[in-house]
Amino acid sequence: MSMTMEDDIKRWTAKRKAALAVEIIQGKTTVAEAARAFDLTPSEIEAWVDDARRGMENALRAKPMDIREQYEKQLKDLQEAYGEAMLGLRARKKLPSLLGEDDK
């Protein structure tokens, strides 16, 4: 996919996203240039590039995970991070009472 080849893209298919991600990974263009050229947000393009890298890494594994396994692992990691964050919040709320600094 050349930057000049399809300037008026209405729908970003997986094939088009992958082609743009490959151009960015190969250094043919930058996220900022692509965002300006296609009127997309840099974060949206960066997410596509991240997904492409994860997909390539998974494809090159000795035993690649299927899509469901990938999502389940990502969900588990997010749930663990959420649990840790909640424990931290609870500890911060409880700290003043443990130190005898209750605001009454």
C-alpha positions as semicolon CSV with decimal commas, in nm:
position;residue;x (nm);y (nm);z (nm)
1;M;0,000;0,000;0,000
2;S;0,156;0,322;-0,108
3;M;0,072;0,645;0,066
4;T;-0,020;0,801;-0,268
5;M;-0,196;0,495;-0,402
6;E;-0,511;0,521;-0,194
7;D;-0,549;0,868;-0,052
8;D;-0,928;0,846;-0,025
9;I;-0,985;0,535;0,189
10;K;-1,339;0,504;0,321
11;R;-1,304;0,179;0,515
12;W;-0,993;0,046;0,684
13;T;-0,993;-0,330;0,629
14;A;-0,756;-0,560;0,814
15;K;-0,549;-0,589;0,496
16;R;-0,510;-0,211;0,467
17;K;-0,429;-0,175;0,838
18;A;-0,165;-0,448;0,807
19;A;-0,011;-0,286;0,500
20;L;0,015;0,050;0,677
21;A;0,160;-0,115;0,989
22;V;0,423;-0,291;0,777
23;E;0,520;0,040;0,612
24;I;0,565;0,195;0,956
25;I;0,763;-0,103;1,089
26;Q;0,985;-0,096;0,779
27;G;1,047;0,275;0,827
28;K;0,888;0,377;0,497
29;T;0,661;0,619;0,682
30;T;0,599;0,738;1,036
31;V;0,290;0,728;1,252
32;A;0,266;1,108;1,236
33;E;0,291;1,114;0,856
34;A;0,029;0,841;0,819
35;A;-0,205;1,014;1,066
36;R;-0,187;1,336;0,867
37;A;-0,215;1,166;0,528
38;F;-0,518;0,955;0,619
39;D;-0,684;1,180;0,877
40;L;-0,646;0,924;1,157
41;T;-0,534;0,965;1,515
42;P;-0,177;0,863;1,597
43;S;-0,303;0,648;1,886
44;E;-0,528;0,455;1,648
45;I;-0,238;0,382;1,413
46;E;-0,006;0,295;1,704
47;A;-0,265;0,043;1,824
48;W;-0,266;-0,117;1,477
49;V;0,114;-0,138;1,478
50;D;0,112;-0,290;1,829
51;D;-0,149;-0,546;1,720
52;A;0,059;-0,628;1,411
53;R;0,372;-0,683;1,620
54;R;0,184;-0,908;1,864
55;G;0,038;-1,102;1,573
56;M;0,379;-1,150;1,413
57;E;0,530;-1,261;1,744
58;N;0,249;-1,510;1,798
59;A;0,278;-1,643;1,442
60;L;0,646;-1,713;1,495
61;R;0,599;-1,909;1,819
62;A;0,662;-2,282;1,820
63;K;0,302;-2,327;1,940
64;P;0,103;-2,019;1,841
65;M;-0,193;-1,923;2,056
66;D;-0,527;-1,891;1,887
67;I;-0,714;-1,561;1,907
68;R;-0,926;-1,676;2,200
69;E;-0,618;-1,771;2,402
70;Q;-0,460;-1,433;2,327
71;Y;-0,767;-1,245;2,447
72;E;-0,803;-1,465;2,755
73;K;-0,439;-1,399;2,849
74;Q;-0,483;-1,026;2,794
75;L;-0,803;-1,030;3,003
76;K;-0,628;-1,219;3,284
77;D;-0,340;-0,968;3,284
78;L;-0,584;-0,676;3,296
79;Q;-0,783;-0,837;3,579
80;E;-0,464;-0,886;3,780
81;A;-0,363;-0,523;3,725
82;Y;-0,711;-0,407;3,830
83;G;-0,696;-0,619;4,146
84;E;-0,356;-0,475;4,238
85;A;-0,484;-0,121;4,180
86;M;-0,788;-0,183;4,401
87;L;-0,568;-0,320;4,681
88;G;-0,353;-0,009;4,658
89;L;-0,656;0,219;4,680
90;R;-0,796;0,033;4,980
91;A;-0,461;0,046;5,156
92;R;-0,435;0,423;5,100
93;K;-0,785;0,474;5,238
94;K;-0,709;0,262;5,545
95;L;-0,365;0,411;5,616
96;P;-0,485;0,725;5,802
97;S;-0,695;0,519;6,044
98;L;-0,403;0,285;6,108
99;L;-0,181;0,583;6,182
100;G;-0,444;0,734;6,414
101;E;-0,508;1,028;6,184
102;D;-0,886;0,990;6,147
103;D;-1,059;1,300;6,014
104;K;-1,372;1,323;6,227
